[in-house]
Amino acid sequence: MRREKIGAFIFPSSDPHNGEYVPEHWHGREWISGFTGSAGTAVVTIRSAALWTDSRYFLQAA
């Protein structure tokens, strides 16, 4: 991230087309965080990472 001068990387739950069924290629949030719920966003910075989701997934996200 430093070399490329990237401040943060965002891993959404969707693909670029906002399709209902996301192809496995676009499962970046699951890969980076291990979170498998259908809704959520992971953000990774050089110093920290966070996961946002709705209340359906609070237990799984923890």
Predicted model as a PDB file, atoms N, CA, C, CB and O in Angstrom, pLDDT in the B-factor column:
MODEL        1                                                                  
ATOM      1  N   MET A   1       0.833  -1.179   0.000  1.00 94.00           N  
ATOM      2  CA  MET A   1       0.000   0.000   0.000  1.00 94.00           C  
ATOM      3  C   MET A   1       0.881   1.248   0.000  1.00 94.00           C  
ATOM      4  CB  MET A   1      -0.950  -0.005   1.212  1.00 94.00           C  
ATOM      5  O   MET A   1       0.583   2.233  -0.675  1.00 94.00           O  
ATOM      6  N   ARG A   2       1.955   1.192   0.755  1.00 94.00           N  
ATOM      7  CA  ARG A   2       2.855   2.355   0.763  1.00 94.00           C  
ATOM      8  C   ARG A   2       3.456   2.588  -0.614  1.00 94.00           C  
ATOM      9  CB  ARG A   2       3.975   2.165   1.798  1.00 94.00           C  
ATOM     10  O   ARG A   2       3.477   3.713  -1.112  1.00 94.00           O  
ATOM     11  N   ARG A   3       3.949   1.503  -1.228  1.00 96.00           N  
ATOM     12  CA  ARG A   3       4.595   1.640  -2.525  1.00 96.00           C  
ATOM     13  C   ARG A   3       3.653   2.234  -3.566  1.00 96.00           C  
ATOM     14  CB  ARG A   3       5.106   0.294  -2.996  1.00 96.00           C  
ATOM     15  O   ARG A   3       4.070   3.045  -4.392  1.00 96.00           O  
ATOM     16  N   GLU A   4       2.392   1.835  -3.529  1.00 96.00           N  
ATOM     17  CA  GLU A   4       1.406   2.317  -4.504  1.00 96.00           C  
ATOM     18  C   GLU A   4       0.697   3.588  -4.053  1.00 96.00           C  
ATOM     19  CB  GLU A   4       0.380   1.240  -4.771  1.00 96.00           C  
ATOM     20  O   GLU A   4      -0.147   4.127  -4.769  1.00 96.00           O  
ATOM     21  N   LYS A   5       1.049   4.066  -2.852  1.00 96.00           N  
ATOM     22  CA  LYS A   5       0.438   5.280  -2.279  1.00 96.00           C  
ATOM     23  C   LYS A   5      -1.085   5.164  -2.174  1.00 96.00           C  
ATOM     24  CB  LYS A   5       0.801   6.504  -3.129  1.00 96.00           C  
ATOM     25  O   LYS A   5      -1.832   6.063  -2.562  1.00 96.00           O  
ATOM     26  N   ILE A   6      -1.512   4.021  -1.633  1.00 96.00           N  
ATOM     27  CA  ILE A   6      -2.937   3.763  -1.411  1.00 96.00           C  
ATOM     28  C   ILE A   6      -3.223   3.971   0.066  1.00 96.00           C  
ATOM     29  CB  ILE A   6      -3.343   2.316  -1.867  1.00 96.00           C  
ATOM     30  O   ILE A   6      -2.590   3.335   0.909  1.00 96.00           O  
ATOM     31  N   GLY A   7      -4.159   4.843   0.395  1.00 97.00           N  
ATOM     32  CA  GLY A   7      -4.505   5.120   1.785  1.00 97.00           C  
ATOM     33  C   GLY A   7      -5.439   4.093   2.394  1.00 97.00           C  
ATOM     34  O   GLY A   7      -5.347   3.792   3.584  1.00 97.00           O  
ATOM     35  N   ALA A   8      -6.335   3.556   1.583  1.00 97.00           N  
ATOM     36  CA  ALA A   8      -7.298   2.567   2.075  1.00 97.00           C  
ATOM     37  C   ALA A   8      -7.772   1.732   0.898  1.00 97.00           C  
ATOM     38  CB  ALA A   8      -8.505   3.253   2.795  1.00 97.00           C  
ATOM     39  O   ALA A   8      -7.794   2.186  -0.246  1.00 97.00           O  
ATOM     40  N   PHE A   9      -8.147   0.516   1.208  1.00 96.00           N  
ATOM     41  CA  PHE A   9      -8.707  -0.373   0.200  1.00 96.00           C  
ATOM     42  C   PHE A   9     -10.070  -0.806   0.704  1.00 96.00           C  
ATOM     43  CB  PHE A   9      -7.774  -1.608  -0.080  1.00 96.00           C  
ATOM     44  O   PHE A   9     -10.194  -1.266   1.839  1.00 96.00           O  
ATOM     45  N   ILE A  10     -11.098  -0.665  -0.130  1.00 96.00           N  
ATOM     46  CA  ILE A  10     -12.479  -0.983   0.245  1.00 96.00           C  
ATOM     47  C   ILE A  10     -12.903  -2.276  -0.437  1.00 96.00           C  
ATOM     48  CB  ILE A  10     -13.443   0.178  -0.133  1.00 96.00           C  
ATOM     49  O   ILE A  10     -12.755  -2.439  -1.649  1.00 96.00           O  
ATOM     50  N   PHE A  11     -13.435  -3.192   0.371  1.00 96.00           N  
ATOM     51  CA  PHE A  11     -13.922  -4.475  -0.133  1.00 96.00           C  
ATOM     52  C   PHE A  11     -15.435  -4.518   0.070  1.00 96.00           C  
ATOM     53  CB  PHE A  11     -13.216  -5.683   0.590  1.00 96.00           C  
ATOM     54  O   PHE A  11     -15.888  -4.843   1.167  1.00 96.00           O  
ATOM     55  N   PRO A  12     -16.225  -4.202  -0.947  1.00 93.00           N  
ATOM     56  CA  PRO A  12     -17.690  -4.222  -0.800  1.00 93.00           C  
ATOM     57  C   PRO A  12     -18.246  -5.643  -0.924  1.00 93.00           C  
ATOM     58  CB  PRO A  12     -18.344  -3.312  -1.857  1.00 93.00           C  
ATOM     59  O   PRO A  12     -17.514  -6.592  -1.204  1.00 93.00           O  
ATOM     60  N   SER A  13     -19.546  -5.763  -0.710  1.00 90.00           N  
ATOM     61  CA  SER A  13     -20.235  -7.048  -0.854  1.00 90.00           C  
ATOM     62  C   SER A  13     -20.680  -7.300  -2.281  1.00 90.00           C  
ATOM     63  CB  SER A  13     -21.433  -7.108   0.068  1.00 90.00           C  
ATOM     64  O   SER A  13     -21.076  -8.416  -2.613  1.00 90.00           O  
ATOM     65  N   SER A  14     -20.623  -6.300  -3.118  1.00 91.00           N  
ATOM     66  CA  SER A  14     -21.196  -6.403  -4.458  1.00 91.00           C  
ATOM     67  C   SER A  14     -20.121  -6.471  -5.534  1.00 91.00           C  
ATOM     68  CB  SER A  14     -22.114  -5.226  -4.724  1.00 91.00           C  
ATOM     69  O   SER A  14     -18.935  -6.263  -5.275  1.00 91.00           O  
ATOM     70  N   ASP A  15     -20.568  -6.767  -6.739  1.00 90.00           N  
ATOM     71  CA  ASP A  15     -19.701  -6.688  -7.901  1.00 90.00           C  
ATOM     72  C   ASP A  15     -19.970  -5.348  -8.594  1.00 90.00           C  
ATOM     73  CB  ASP A  15     -19.939  -7.899  -8.876  1.00 90.00           C  
ATOM     74  O   ASP A  15     -20.874  -4.627  -8.173  1.00 90.00           O  
ATOM     75  N   PRO A  16     -19.224  -4.993  -9.632  1.00 91.00           N  
ATOM     76  CA  PRO A  16     -19.428  -3.686 -10.280  1.00 91.00           C  
ATOM     77  C   PRO A  16     -20.816  -3.488 -10.881  1.00 91.00           C  
ATOM     78  CB  PRO A  16     -18.410  -3.503 -11.357  1.00 91.00           C  
ATOM     79  O   PRO A  16     -21.217  -2.356 -11.150  1.00 91.00           O  
ATOM     80  N   HIS A  17     -21.555  -4.581 -11.093  1.00 92.00           N  
ATOM     81  CA  HIS A  17     -22.891  -4.481 -11.683  1.00 92.00           C  
ATOM     82  C   HIS A  17     -23.999  -4.523 -10.637  1.00 92.00           C  
ATOM     83  CB  HIS A  17     -23.096  -5.598 -12.681  1.00 92.00           C  
ATOM     84  O   HIS A  17     -25.180  -4.471 -10.982  1.00 92.00           O  
ATOM     85  N   ASN A  18     -23.629  -4.617  -9.361  1.00 89.00           N  
ATOM     86  CA  ASN A  18     -24.609  -4.734  -8.272  1.00 89.00           C  
ATOM     87  C   ASN A  18     -25.580  -5.883  -8.506  1.00 89.00           C  
ATOM     88  CB  ASN A  18     -25.387  -3.430  -8.117  1.00 89.00           C  
ATOM     89  O   ASN A  18     -26.777  -5.764  -8.245  1.00 89.00           O  
ATOM     90  N   GLY A  19     -25.049  -6.994  -9.000  1.00 86.00           N  
ATOM     91  CA  GLY A  19     -25.888  -8.161  -9.255  1.00 86.00           C  
ATOM     92  C   GLY A  19     -26.363  -8.802  -7.958  1.00 86.00           C  
ATOM     93  O   GLY A  19     -25.732  -8.662  -6.911  1.00 86.00           O  
ATOM     94  N   GLU A  20     -27.482  -9.504  -8.047  1.00 86.00           N  
ATOM     95  CA  GLU A  20     -28.026 -10.188  -6.872  1.00 86.00           C  
ATOM     96  C   GLU A  20     -27.138 -11.357  -6.466  1.00 86.00           C  
ATOM     97  CB  GLU A  20     -29.453 -10.682  -7.149  1.00 86.00           C  
ATOM     98  O   GLU A  20     -26.971 -11.629  -5.277  1.00 86.00           O  
ATOM     99  N   TYR A  21     -26.575 -12.040  -7.440  1.00 89.00           N  
ATOM    100  CA  TYR A  21     -25.690 -13.170  -7.186  1.00 89.00           C  
ATOM    101  C   TYR A  21     -24.278 -12.770  -7.601  1.00 89.00           C  
ATOM    102  CB  TYR A  21     -26.165 -14.453  -7.953  1.00 89.00           C  
ATOM    103  O   TYR A  21     -23.986 -12.623  -8.788  1.00 89.00           O  
ATOM    104  N   VAL A  22     -23.423 -12.599  -6.627  1.00 89.00           N  
ATOM    105  CA  VAL A  22     -22.072 -12.106  -6.873  1.00 89.00           C  
ATOM    106  C   VAL A  22     -21.162 -13.275  -7.256  1.00 89.00           C  
ATOM    107  CB  VAL A  22     -21.518 -11.365  -5.624  1.00 89.00           C  
ATOM    108  O   VAL A  22     -21.057 -14.245  -6.505  1.00 89.00           O  
ATOM    109  N   PRO A  23     -20.503 -13.194  -8.420  1.00 91.00           N  
ATOM    110  CA  PRO A  23     -19.582 -14.260  -8.808  1.00 91.00           C  
ATOM    111  C   PRO A  23     -18.434 -14.400  -7.801  1.00 91.00           C  
ATOM    112  CB  PRO A  23     -19.022 -13.990 -10.210  1.00 91.00           C  
ATOM    113  O   PRO A  23     -18.043 -13.425  -7.160  1.00 91.00           O  
ATOM    114  N   GLU A  24     -17.908 -15.600  -7.671  1.00 91.00           N  
ATOM    115  CA  GLU A  24     -16.871 -15.866  -6.680  1.00 91.00           C  
ATOM    116  C   GLU A  24     -15.655 -14.952  -6.851  1.00 91.00           C  
ATOM    117  CB  GLU A  24     -16.437 -17.318  -6.765  1.00 91.00           C  
ATOM    118  O   GLU A  24     -14.985 -14.623  -5.873  1.00 91.00           O  
ATOM    119  N   HIS A  25     -15.378 -14.554  -8.056  1.00 92.00           N  
ATOM    120  CA  HIS A  25     -14.241 -13.667  -8.322  1.00 92.00           C  
ATOM    121  C   HIS A  25     -14.325 -12.363  -7.523  1.00 92.00           C  
ATOM    122  CB  HIS A  25     -14.165 -13.352  -9.813  1.00 92.00           C  
ATOM    123  O   HIS A  25     -13.299 -11.759  -7.211  1.00 92.00           O  
ATOM    124  N   TRP A  26     -15.527 -11.935  -7.198  1.00 93.00           N  
ATOM    125  CA  TRP A  26     -15.725 -10.661  -6.505  1.00 93.00           C  
ATOM    126  C   TRP A  26     -15.920 -10.833  -5.000  1.00 93.00           C  
ATOM    127  CB  TRP A  26     -16.919  -9.940  -7.089  1.00 93.00           C  
ATOM    128  O   TRP A  26     -16.399  -9.903  -4.351  1.00 93.00           O  
ATOM    129  N   HIS A  27     -15.575 -11.960  -4.427  1.00 94.00           N  
ATOM    130  CA  HIS A  27     -15.729 -12.204  -2.991  1.00 94.00           C  
ATOM    131  C   HIS A  27     -14.514 -11.721  -2.201  1.00 94.00           C  
ATOM    132  CB  HIS A  27     -15.956 -13.692  -2.732  1.00 94.00           C  
ATOM    133  O   HIS A  27     -14.037 -12.424  -1.310  1.00 94.00           O  
ATOM    134  N   GLY A  28     -14.017 -10.544  -2.514  1.00 94.00           N  
ATOM    135  CA  GLY A  28     -12.838  -9.992  -1.853  1.00 94.00           C  
ATOM    136  C   GLY A  28     -13.037  -9.742  -0.371  1.00 94.00           C  
ATOM    137  O   GLY A  28     -12.128  -9.974   0.425  1.00 94.00           O  
ATOM    138  N   ARG A  29     -14.220  -9.268   0.009  1.00 94.00           N  
ATOM    139  CA  ARG A  29     -14.490  -9.008   1.425  1.00 94.00           C  
ATOM    140  C   ARG A  29     -14.419 -10.286   2.240  1.00 94.00           C  
ATOM    141  CB  ARG A  29     -15.860  -8.356   1.598  1.00 94.00           C  
ATOM    142  O   ARG A  29     -13.888 -10.290   3.350  1.00 94.00           O  
ATOM    143  N   GLU A  30     -14.949 -11.368   1.697  1.00 94.00           N  
ATOM    144  CA  GLU A  30     -14.883 -12.662   2.379  1.00 94.00           C  
ATOM    145  C   GLU A  30     -13.429 -13.138   2.474  1.00 94.00           C  
ATOM    146  CB  GLU A  30     -15.750 -13.713   1.638  1.00 94.00           C  
ATOM    147  O   GLU A  30     -13.017 -13.662   3.509  1.00 94.00           O  
ATOM    148  N   TRP A  31     -12.665 -12.962   1.417  1.00 95.00           N  
ATOM    149  CA  TRP A  31     -11.269 -13.392   1.403  1.00 95.00           C  
ATOM    150  C   TRP A  31     -10.429 -12.627   2.426  1.00 95.00           C  
ATOM    151  CB  TRP A  31     -10.680 -13.211   0.008  1.00 95.00           C  
ATOM    152  O   TRP A  31      -9.623 -13.226   3.137  1.00 95.00           O  
ATOM    153  N   ILE A  32     -10.613 -11.311   2.503  1.00 95.00           N  
ATOM    154  CA  ILE A  32      -9.775 -10.498   3.379  1.00 95.00           C  
ATOM    155  C   ILE A  32     -10.194 -10.599   4.843  1.00 95.00           C  
ATOM    156  CB  ILE A  32      -9.818  -9.054   2.937  1.00 95.00           C  
ATOM    157  O   ILE A  32      -9.353 -10.469   5.732  1.00 95.00           O  
ATOM    158  N   SER A  33     -11.491 -10.831   5.108  1.00 94.00           N  
ATOM    159  CA  SER A  33     -11.980 -10.791   6.489  1.00 94.00           C  
ATOM    160  C   SER A  33     -12.475 -12.127   7.032  1.00 94.00           C  
ATOM    161  CB  SER A  33     -13.077  -9.802   6.588  1.00 94.00           C  
ATOM    162  O   SER A  33     -12.529 -12.313   8.248  1.00 94.00           O  
ATOM    163  N   GLY A  34     -12.836 -13.050   6.161  1.00 93.00           N  
ATOM    164  CA  GLY A  34     -13.444 -14.299   6.611  1.00 93.00           C  
ATOM    165  C   GLY A  34     -14.934 -14.170   6.850  1.00 93.00           C  
ATOM    166  O   GLY A  34     -15.587 -15.166   7.160  1.00 93.00           O  
ATOM    167  N   PHE A  35     -15.495 -12.977   6.717  1.00 94.00           N  
ATOM    168  CA  PHE A  35     -16.930 -12.736   6.932  1.00 94.00           C  
ATOM    169  C   PHE A  35     -17.703 -13.203   5.710  1.00 94.00           C  
ATOM    170  CB  PHE A  35     -17.214 -11.228   7.216  1.00 94.00           C  
ATOM    171  O   PHE A  35     -17.439 -12.751   4.596  1.00 94.00           O  
ATOM    172  N   THR A  36     -18.670 -14.118   5.917  1.00 91.00           N  
ATOM    173  CA  THR A  36     -19.403 -14.714   4.793  1.00 91.00           C  
ATOM    174  C   THR A  36     -20.840 -14.232   4.652  1.00 91.00           C  
ATOM    175  CB  THR A  36     -19.407 -16.194   4.936  1.00 91.00           C  
ATOM    176  O   THR A  36     -21.568 -14.734   3.797  1.00 91.00           O  
ATOM    177  N   GLY A  37     -21.266 -13.275   5.465  1.00 89.00           N  
ATOM    178  CA  GLY A  37     -22.620 -12.747   5.341  1.00 89.00           C  
ATOM    179  C   GLY A  37     -22.836 -12.081   3.997  1.00 89.00           C  
ATOM    180  O   GLY A  37     -21.875 -11.736   3.309  1.00 89.00           O  
ATOM    181  N   SER A  38     -24.093 -11.898   3.621  1.00 87.00           N  
ATOM    182  CA  SER A  38     -24.399 -11.345   2.298  1.00 87.00           C  
ATOM    183  C   SER A  38     -24.301  -9.827   2.238  1.00 87.00           C  
ATOM    184  CB  SER A  38     -25.776 -11.764   1.882  1.00 87.00           C  
ATOM    185  O   SER A  38     -24.327  -9.263   1.144  1.00 87.00           O  
ATOM    186  N   ALA A  39     -24.191  -9.155   3.363  1.00 89.00           N  
ATOM    187  CA  ALA A  39     -24.131  -7.687   3.361  1.00 89.00           C  
ATOM    188  C   ALA A  39     -23.027  -7.220   4.287  1.00 89.00           C  
ATOM    189  CB  ALA A  39     -25.488  -7.073   3.786  1.00 89.00           C  
ATOM    190  O   ALA A  39     -22.944  -7.645   5.440  1.00 89.00           O  
ATOM    191  N   GLY A  40     -22.188  -6.348   3.779  1.00 93.00           N  
ATOM    192  CA  GLY A  40     -21.116  -5.807   4.600  1.00 93.00           C  
ATOM    193  C   GLY A  40     -20.033  -5.187   3.747  1.00 93.00           C  
ATOM    194  O   GLY A  40     -19.976  -5.411   2.537  1.00 93.00           O  
ATOM    195  N   THR A  41     -19.182  -4.413   4.372  1.00 95.00           N  
ATOM    196  CA  THR A  41     -18.060  -3.766   3.699  1.00 95.00           C  
ATOM    197  C   THR A  41     -16.854  -3.832   4.620  1.00 95.00           C  
ATOM    198  CB  THR A  41     -18.396  -2.287   3.316  1.00 95.00           C  
ATOM    199  O   THR A  41     -16.951  -3.523   5.807  1.00 95.00           O  
ATOM    200  N   ALA A  42     -15.723  -4.234   4.070  1.00 96.00           N  
ATOM    201  CA  ALA A  42     -14.475  -4.233   4.818  1.00 96.00           C  
ATOM    202  C   ALA A  42     -13.595  -3.114   4.272  1.00 96.00           C  
ATOM    203  CB  ALA A  42     -13.754  -5.618   4.724  1.00 96.00           C  
ATOM    204  O   ALA A  42     -13.555  -2.871   3.066  1.00 96.00           O  
ATOM    205  N   VAL A  43     -12.900  -2.447   5.165  1.00 97.00           N  
ATOM    206  CA  VAL A  43     -11.959  -1.392   4.784  1.00 97.00           C  
ATOM    207  C   VAL A  43     -10.630  -1.695   5.461  1.00 97.00           C  
ATOM    208  CB  VAL A  43     -12.491   0.037   5.185  1.00 97.00           C  
ATOM    209  O   VAL A  43     -10.571  -1.933   6.667  1.00 97.00           O  
ATOM    210  N   VAL A  44      -9.571  -1.681   4.669  1.00 97.00           N  
ATOM    211  CA  VAL A  44      -8.235  -1.969   5.181  1.00 97.00           C  
ATOM    212  C   VAL A  44      -7.343  -0.767   4.918  1.00 97.00           C  
ATOM    213  CB  VAL A  44      -7.645  -3.255   4.530  1.00 97.00           C  
ATOM    214  O   VAL A  44      -7.265  -0.272   3.793  1.00 97.00           O  
ATOM    215  N   THR A  45      -6.671  -0.302   5.963  1.00 97.00           N  
ATOM    216  CA  THR A  45      -5.665   0.751   5.817  1.00 97.00           C  
ATOM    217  C   THR A  45      -4.323   0.179   6.249  1.00 97.00           C  
ATOM    218  CB  THR A  45      -6.035   2.025   6.658  1.00 97.00           C  
ATOM    219  O   THR A  45      -4.246  -0.975   6.670  1.00 97.00           O  
ATOM    220  N   ILE A  46      -3.291   0.961   6.150  1.00 96.00           N  
ATOM    221  CA  ILE A  46      -1.963   0.490   6.521  1.00 96.00           C  
ATOM    222  C   ILE A  46      -1.869   0.177   8.016  1.00 96.00           C  
ATOM    223  CB  ILE A  46      -0.916   1.528   6.140  1.00 96.00           C  
ATOM    224  O   ILE A  46      -1.043  -0.636   8.429  1.00 96.00           O  
ATOM    225  N   ARG A  47      -2.709   0.817   8.821  1.00 96.00           N  
ATOM    226  CA  ARG A  47      -2.655   0.646  10.282  1.00 96.00           C  
ATOM    227  C   ARG A  47      -3.793  -0.151  10.885  1.00 96.00           C  
ATOM    228  CB  ARG A  47      -2.627   1.967  10.924  1.00 96.00           C  
ATOM    229  O   ARG A  47      -3.662  -0.652  12.002  1.00 96.00           O  
ATOM    230  N   SER A  48      -4.901  -0.281  10.182  1.00 97.00           N  
ATOM    231  CA  SER A  48      -6.032  -0.978  10.778  1.00 97.00           C  
ATOM    232  C   SER A  48      -6.969  -1.518   9.706  1.00 97.00           C  
ATOM    233  CB  SER A  48      -6.790  -0.050  11.721  1.00 97.00           C  
ATOM    234  O   SER A  48      -6.801  -1.270   8.512  1.00 97.00           O  
ATOM    235  N   ALA A  49      -7.957  -2.260  10.174  1.00 96.00           N  
ATOM    236  CA  ALA A  49      -8.989  -2.796   9.297  1.00 96.00           C  
ATOM    237  C   ALA A  49     -10.307  -2.767  10.057  1.00 96.00           C  
ATOM    238  CB  ALA A  49      -8.641  -4.247   8.816  1.00 96.00           C  
ATOM    239  O   ALA A  49     -10.331  -2.857  11.285  1.00 96.00           O  
ATOM    240  N   ALA A  50     -11.394  -2.642   9.321  1.00 96.00           N  
ATOM    241  CA  ALA A  50     -12.721  -2.598   9.950  1.00 96.00           C  
ATOM    242  C   ALA A  50     -13.727  -3.292   9.045  1.00 96.00           C  
ATOM    243  CB  ALA A  50     -13.161  -1.128  10.235  1.00 96.00           C  
ATOM    244  O   ALA A  50     -13.528  -3.410   7.836  1.00 96.00           O  
ATOM    245  N   LEU A  51     -14.810  -3.747   9.660  1.00 95.00           N  
ATOM    246  CA  LEU A  51     -15.893  -4.401   8.932  1.00 95.00           C  
ATOM    247  C   LEU A  51     -17.206  -3.765   9.363  1.00 95.00           C  
ATOM    248  CB  LEU A  51     -15.905  -5.945   9.187  1.00 95.00           C  
ATOM    249  O   LEU A  51     -17.490  -3.660  10.556  1.00 95.00           O  
ATOM    250  N   TRP A  52     -18.003  -3.342   8.389  1.00 95.00           N  
ATOM    251  CA  TRP A  52     -19.331  -2.794   8.661  1.00 95.00           C  
ATOM    252  C   TRP A  52     -20.360  -3.762   8.112  1.00 95.00           C  
ATOM    253  CB  TRP A  52     -19.508  -1.371   8.034  1.00 95.00           C  
ATOM    254  O   TRP A  52     -20.198  -4.302   7.018  1.00 95.00           O  
ATOM    255  N   THR A  53     -21.411  -3.977   8.873  1.00 94.00           N  
ATOM    256  CA  THR A  53     -22.510  -4.818   8.424  1.00 94.00           C  
ATOM    257  C   THR A  53     -23.780  -4.395   9.155  1.00 94.00           C  
ATOM    258  CB  THR A  53     -22.200  -6.324   8.667  1.00 94.00           C  
ATOM    259  O   THR A  53     -23.737  -3.539  10.038  1.00 94.00           O  
ATOM    260  N   ASP A  54     -24.895  -4.986   8.791  1.00 90.00           N  
ATOM    261  CA  ASP A  54     -26.120  -4.628   9.493  1.00 90.00           C  
ATOM    262  C   ASP A  54     -26.361  -5.600  10.656  1.00 90.00           C  
ATOM    263  CB  ASP A  54     -27.325  -4.630   8.518  1.00 90.00           C  
ATOM    264  O   ASP A  54     -25.600  -6.547  10.856  1.00 90.00           O  
ATOM    265  N   SER A  55     -27.419  -5.351  11.408  1.00 91.00           N  
ATOM    266  CA  SER A  55     -27.633  -6.070  12.665  1.00 91.00           C  
ATOM    267  C   SER A  55     -27.873  -7.563  12.478  1.00 91.00           C  
ATOM    268  CB  SER A  55     -28.796  -5.470  13.394  1.00 91.00           C  
ATOM    269  O   SER A  55     -27.726  -8.323  13.435  1.00 91.00           O  
ATOM    270  N   ARG A  56     -28.235  -8.004  11.289  1.00 91.00           N  
ATOM    271  CA  ARG A  56     -28.425  -9.451  11.069  1.00 91.00           C  
ATOM    272  C   ARG A  56     -27.145 -10.213  11.285  1.00 91.00           C  
ATOM    273  CB  ARG A  56     -28.945  -9.721   9.663  1.00 91.00           C  
ATOM    274  O   ARG A  56     -27.183 -11.401  11.606  1.00 91.00           O  
ATOM    275  N   TYR A  57     -26.021  -9.571  11.120  1.00 89.00           N  
ATOM    276  CA  TYR A  57     -24.732 -10.250  11.115  1.00 89.00           C  
ATOM    277  C   TYR A  57     -23.804  -9.854  12.240  1.00 89.00           C  
ATOM    278  CB  TYR A  57     -24.056 -10.003   9.838  1.00 89.00           C  
ATOM    279  O   TYR A  57     -22.628 -10.212  12.201  1.00 89.00           O  
ATOM    280  N   PHE A  58     -24.273  -9.132  13.240  1.00 87.00           N  
ATOM    281  CA  PHE A  58     -23.387  -8.660  14.306  1.00 87.00           C  
ATOM    282  C   PHE A  58     -22.634  -9.802  14.994  1.00 87.00           C  
ATOM    283  CB  PHE A  58     -24.188  -7.887  15.335  1.00 87.00           C  
ATOM    284  O   PHE A  58     -21.441  -9.675  15.270  1.00 87.00           O  
ATOM    285  N   LEU A  59     -23.314 -10.905  15.272  1.00 89.00           N  
ATOM    286  CA  LEU A  59     -22.646 -12.022  15.955  1.00 89.00           C  
ATOM    287  C   LEU A  59     -21.576 -12.649  15.062  1.00 89.00           C  
ATOM    288  CB  LEU A  59     -23.675 -13.092  16.373  1.00 89.00           C  
ATOM    289  O   LEU A  59     -20.465 -12.918  15.518  1.00 89.00           O  
ATOM    290  N   GLN A  60     -21.905 -12.880  13.803  1.00 88.00           N  
ATOM    291  CA  GLN A  60     -20.936 -13.474  12.896  1.00 88.00           C  
ATOM    292  C   GLN A  60     -19.762 -12.522  12.661  1.00 88.00           C  
ATOM    293  CB  GLN A  60     -21.606 -13.838  11.564  1.00 88.00           C  
ATOM    294  O   GLN A  60     -18.615 -12.963  12.597  1.00 88.00           O  
ATOM    295  N   ALA A  61     -20.033 -11.242  12.533  1.00 86.00           N  
ATOM    296  CA  ALA A  61     -18.979 -10.268  12.250  1.00 86.00           C  
ATOM    297  C   ALA A  61     -17.991 -10.149  13.418  1.00 86.00           C  
ATOM    298  CB  ALA A  61     -19.596  -8.899  11.945  1.00 86.00           C  
ATOM    299  O   ALA A  61     -16.803  -9.900  13.210  1.00 86.00           O  
ATOM    300  N   ALA A  62     -18.485 -10.326  14.626  1.00 84.00           N  
ATOM    301  CA  ALA A  62     -17.572 -10.220  15.787  1.00 84.00           C  
ATOM    302  C   ALA A  62     -16.540 -11.312  15.739  1.00 84.00           C  
ATOM    303  CB  ALA A  62     -18.347 -10.293  17.116  1.00 84.00           C  
ATOM    304  O   ALA A  62     -15.686 -11.394  16.623  1.00 84.00           O  
TER     305      ALA A  62                                                      
ENDMDL                                                                          
END                                                                             
